[in-house]
Amino acid sequence: METVDLARLQFALTAGAHFLFVALTLGLVTLVAVIQTWATVTGNPVHERMTRFWGQLYIINYAMGIVTGLVMEFQLGLSWSGLTEYAGNLFGAALALETLVAFFVESTFLGLWIFGWNKLNRWAHLALIWVVTLTAYASAFWIMISNGFLQNPVGYVVDGDRLRMTDFGALVANPAAQVAFFHVLGGAMIVGGVFMAGVSAYHLRGRTTEQDFFRKSLRIGIAVALPATLFTATFGGLGFQTLQPAKAAAWTRDTAGLAAAQAELAATHGPGDYLPPVAWVQAGGMTMMLVFAVLLFFCGASFLLMLARPVVHGFRLWHWLLTAMIPLPFVAMIAGWIFREMGRQPWAVYGLLTTAEAMSPVTDGQVRFSLAAFVTVFAVLIVINYWLLARTARRGPDAAALGDRPIEAPSPALTF
């Protein structure tokens, strides 16, 4: 592989791994906020325990996601300095806002929520998790604004050898970013809903004594996942209207469209191959749609089954299938990401800066070393995250430490 291909592979693997953490984080934090709202309003102890259990799983995934997210910032400077020098005034502005939201506002309020159990007023504590949820959405929004600029550059002028922002409103209103944000948000709700339903089904299949706890959790997960699939499909359909001509032609295998897109780009930028890899675009898009079809059918059938309490408690084949479905939304998310990003190639900023031009002046050996190092670290983090999530999920709500009342030491006896 050429140096640029190795650098692309490195960024694809690390960004894709980070994306998996983000998807589950967005989905779970929403579900935790909704459950805690119900627990706060009604005072139901079951929902309070549900908040603690699912909240602990959310915190584990969030913490590991923060670690993987930090690596992305380093990679932009190490491997893609050409992109930051050329388009940093626009691409970097949105990333800076995301950093402020995620690492300052979201993390601060999450810390208050974690350590505020049994110390803050219940309504104030509820407000904290909603601030965390909204800032998580804001973080995802600014990431998609940044990515949307790469897909459809707007709000700029060329100033010498770099871009300069002229219209921040156009950058924010970019349809390639707005539609994608809601599409990703819907996908995250599917991830969170199927995860909650699958873990609950695992416990119900094992004839847990926490029948009421996991019956409610299973129903909440499915009740979120089903409408989320329809929501995601709606914005996915709208997203096809924002595709670049070359990507749209690659998806439909339109030979004439591909030739027209190549001729237009070559006339502007000179000789070269400016078409995306058709096989990758097709594979990513088809995988995303096939998995979506499976999820839509299964969530629809599960919604009907969950209405019967005896089925929820005793249909073990359905429980097994629900647990086995947990990886599918992640597969759909990654396939959709491949479709979106591979369809932009060979451009880092579509029509303005190629991926090869965006690279830092690094050697083949340096890229190979960083690729091996990053992949090793990310593989370890993914294994640790999976192990922690699986262990916490298997141990059930009684093992959740989040929100436990601290054990107060007895007062020492007075001596004279």
Solvent accessible surface area in square Angstrom, and as a share of the most:
residue,aa,sasa,rsa
1,M,139,0.62
2,E,124,0.56
3,T,36,0.21
4,V,29,0.16
5,D,44,0.23
6,L,7,0.03
7,A,0,0.00
8,R,67,0.24
9,L,64,0.32
10,Q,1,0.01
11,F,58,0.24
12,A,39,0.30
13,L,84,0.42
14,T,0,0.00
15,A,15,0.12
16,G,7,0.07
17,A,10,0.08
18,H,42,0.19
19,F,35,0.14
20,L,51,0.25
21,F,8,0.03
22,V,43,0.25
23,A,1,0.01
24,L,5,0.02
25,T,13,0.08
26,L,4,0.02
27,G,0,0.00
28,L,0,0.00
29,V,0,0.00
30,T,21,0.12
31,L,2,0.01
32,V,0,0.00
33,A,0,0.00
34,V,75,0.43
35,I,2,0.01
36,Q,10,0.05
37,T,42,0.24
38,W,135,0.48
39,A,11,0.08
40,T,11,0.07
41,V,90,0.51
42,T,65,0.38
43,G,54,0.52
44,N,44,0.22
45,P,95,0.60
46,V,33,0.19
47,H,17,0.07
48,E,64,0.29
49,R,59,0.22
50,M,0,0.00
51,T,1,0.01
52,R,35,0.13
53,F,0,0.00
54,W,0,0.00
55,G,0,0.00
56,Q,34,0.15
57,L,0,0.00
58,Y,0,0.00
59,I,34,0.17
60,I,29,0.15
61,N,2,0.01
62,Y,24,0.09
63,A,48,0.37
64,M,23,0.10
65,G,7,0.07
66,I,43,0.22
67,V,65,0.37
68,T,0,0.00
69,G,10,0.10
70,L,80,0.40
71,V,19,0.11
72,M,25,0.11
73,E,71,0.32
74,F,133,0.56
75,Q,0,0.00
76,L,19,0.09
77,G,48,0.47
78,L,103,0.51
79,S,7,0.05
80,W,17,0.06
81,S,25,0.16
82,G,15,0.15
83,L,12,0.06
84,T,50,0.29
85,E,109,0.49
86,Y,35,0.13
87,A,0,0.00
88,G,21,0.20
89,N,78,0.40
90,L,0,0.00
91,F,14,0.06
92,G,24,0.23
93,A,30,0.23
94,A,0,0.00
95,L,25,0.13
96,A,54,0.42
97,L,56,0.28
98,E,18,0.08
99,T,42,0.24
100,L,96,0.48
101,V,24,0.14
102,A,7,0.06
103,F,59,0.24
104,F,123,0.51
105,V,60,0.34
106,E,6,0.03
107,S,40,0.26
108,T,77,0.45
109,F,65,0.27
110,L,7,0.03
111,G,24,0.23
112,L,88,0.44
113,W,0,0.00
114,I,43,0.22
115,F,155,0.64
116,G,5,0.04
117,W,25,0.09
118,N,66,0.34
119,K,147,0.62
120,L,80,0.40
121,N,98,0.50
122,R,134,0.49
123,W,123,0.43
124,A,47,0.36
125,H,9,0.04
126,L,15,0.08
127,A,53,0.41
128,L,17,0.09
129,I,0,0.00
130,W,83,0.29
131,V,46,0.27
132,V,0,0.00
133,T,0,0.00
134,L,105,0.52
135,T,18,0.10
136,A,5,0.04
137,Y,46,0.17
138,A,32,0.25
139,S,13,0.09
140,A,11,0.09
141,F,39,0.16
142,W,39,0.14
143,I,68,0.35
144,M,20,0.09
145,I,0,0.00
146,S,2,0.01
147,N,26,0.13
148,G,0,0.00
149,F,0,0.00
150,L,13,0.07
151,Q,7,0.03
152,N,52,0.27
153,P,23,0.14
154,V,39,0.22
155,G,13,0.13
156,Y,60,0.23
157,V,58,0.33
158,V,89,0.51
159,D,71,0.37
160,G,70,0.68
161,D,112,0.58
162,R,109,0.40
163,L,0,0.00
164,R,118,0.43
165,M,50,0.22
166,T,74,0.43
167,D,67,0.35
168,F,87,0.36
169,G,44,0.43
170,A,33,0.25
171,L,0,0.00
172,V,34,0.20
173,A,64,0.50
174,N,1,0.01
175,P,73,0.46
176,A,4,0.03
177,A,0,0.00
178,Q,51,0.23
179,V,25,0.14
180,A,10,0.08
181,F,18,0.08
182,F,73,0.31
183,H,50,0.22
184,V,22,0.13
185,L,24,0.12
186,G,1,0.01
187,G,4,0.04
188,A,0,0.00
189,M,26,0.12
190,I,9,0.05
191,V,2,0.01
192,G,0,0.00
193,G,0,0.00
194,V,8,0.04
195,F,16,0.07
196,M,0,0.00
197,A,2,0.02
198,G,0,0.00
199,V,10,0.06
200,S,0,0.00
201,A,0,0.00
202,Y,79,0.30
203,H,19,0.08
204,L,0,0.00
205,R,54,0.20
206,G,58,0.56
207,R,125,0.46
208,T,26,0.15
209,T,136,0.79
210,E,36,0.16
211,Q,49,0.22
212,D,57,0.29
213,F,3,0.01
214,F,0,0.00
215,R,17,0.06
216,K,48,0.20
217,S,0,0.00
218,L,0,0.00
219,R,64,0.23
220,I,38,0.19
221,G,0,0.00
222,I,4,0.02
223,A,44,0.34
224,V,39,0.22
225,A,1,0.01
226,L,34,0.17
227,P,69,0.44
228,A,8,0.06
229,T,0,0.00
230,L,99,0.49
231,F,81,0.34
232,T,14,0.08
233,A,42,0.33
234,T,80,0.47
235,F,43,0.18
236,G,16,0.15
237,G,39,0.38
238,L,72,0.36
239,G,18,0.17
240,F,61,0.25
241,Q,145,0.64
242,T,41,0.24
243,L,37,0.18
244,Q,13,0.06
245,P,84,0.53
246,A,2,0.01
247,K,3,0.01
248,A,35,0.28
249,A,6,0.05
250,A,0,0.00
251,W,43,0.15
252,T,90,0.52
253,R,148,0.54
254,D,62,0.32
255,T,108,0.63
256,A,75,0.58
257,G,20,0.20
258,L,26,0.13
259,A,60,0.47
260,A,64,0.49
261,A,6,0.05
262,Q,44,0.19
263,A,61,0.47
264,E,116,0.52
265,L,18,0.09
266,A,28,0.22
267,A,91,0.71
268,T,100,0.58
269,H,72,0.32
270,G,24,0.23
271,P,139,0.87
272,G,39,0.38
273,D,109,0.57
274,Y,18,0.07
275,L,49,0.24
276,P,5,0.03
277,P,45,0.28
278,V,39,0.22
279,A,71,0.55
280,W,137,0.48
281,V,0,0.00
282,Q,27,0.12
283,A,56,0.44
284,G,3,0.03
285,G,0,0.00
286,M,89,0.40
287,T,51,0.30
288,M,30,0.14
289,M,76,0.34
290,L,111,0.55
291,V,16,0.09
292,F,51,0.21
293,A,54,0.42
294,V,69,0.39
295,L,4,0.02
296,L,58,0.29
297,F,158,0.66
298,F,24,0.10
299,C,6,0.04
300,G,24,0.23
301,A,39,0.30
302,S,1,0.01
303,F,69,0.29
304,L,124,0.62
305,L,56,0.28
306,M,13,0.06
307,L,113,0.56
308,A,41,0.32
309,R,126,0.46
310,P,105,0.66
311,V,40,0.23
312,V,0,0.00
313,H,47,0.21
314,G,37,0.36
315,F,79,0.33
316,R,123,0.45
317,L,109,0.54
318,W,6,0.02
319,H,0,0.00
320,W,138,0.48
321,L,62,0.31
322,L,7,0.03
323,T,35,0.20
324,A,52,0.40
325,M,26,0.11
326,I,33,0.17
327,P,74,0.46
328,L,45,0.22
329,P,3,0.02
330,F,39,0.16
331,V,64,0.37
332,A,16,0.12
333,M,22,0.10
334,I,43,0.22
335,A,6,0.05
336,G,15,0.15
337,W,57,0.20
338,I,42,0.21
339,F,14,0.06
340,R,48,0.18
341,E,26,0.12
342,M,36,0.16
343,G,0,0.00
344,R,21,0.08
345,Q,21,0.09
346,P,37,0.23
347,W,4,0.01
348,A,8,0.07
349,V,0,0.00
350,Y,34,0.13
351,G,15,0.14
352,L,46,0.23
353,L,14,0.07
354,T,27,0.16
355,T,10,0.06
356,A,66,0.51
357,E,103,0.46
358,A,0,0.00
359,M,28,0.13
360,S,10,0.07
361,P,135,0.85
362,V,43,0.25
363,T,80,0.46
364,D,53,0.28
365,G,47,0.45
366,Q,103,0.46
367,V,4,0.02
368,R,118,0.43
369,F,155,0.65
370,S,25,0.16
371,L,27,0.13
372,A,61,0.47
373,A,40,0.31
374,F,33,0.14
375,V,56,0.32
376,T,83,0.49
377,V,72,0.42
378,F,7,0.03
379,A,50,0.39
380,V,78,0.45
381,L,22,0.11
382,I,68,0.35
383,V,96,0.55
384,I,69,0.35
385,N,12,0.06
386,Y,155,0.59
387,W,130,0.46
388,L,42,0.21
389,L,17,0.08
390,A,21,0.16
391,R,90,0.33
392,T,13,0.07
393,A,10,0.08
394,R,128,0.47
395,R,140,0.51
396,G,5,0.05
397,P,8,0.05
398,D,121,0.63
399,A,39,0.30
400,A,3,0.02
401,A,67,0.52
402,L,14,0.07
403,G,14,0.14
404,D,81,0.42
405,R,179,0.65
406,P,94,0.59
407,I,173,0.88
408,E,153,0.69
409,A,90,0.70
410,P,124,0.78
411,S,104,0.67
412,P,121,0.76
413,A,89,0.69
414,L,156,0.78
415,T,119,0.69
416,F,239,1.00
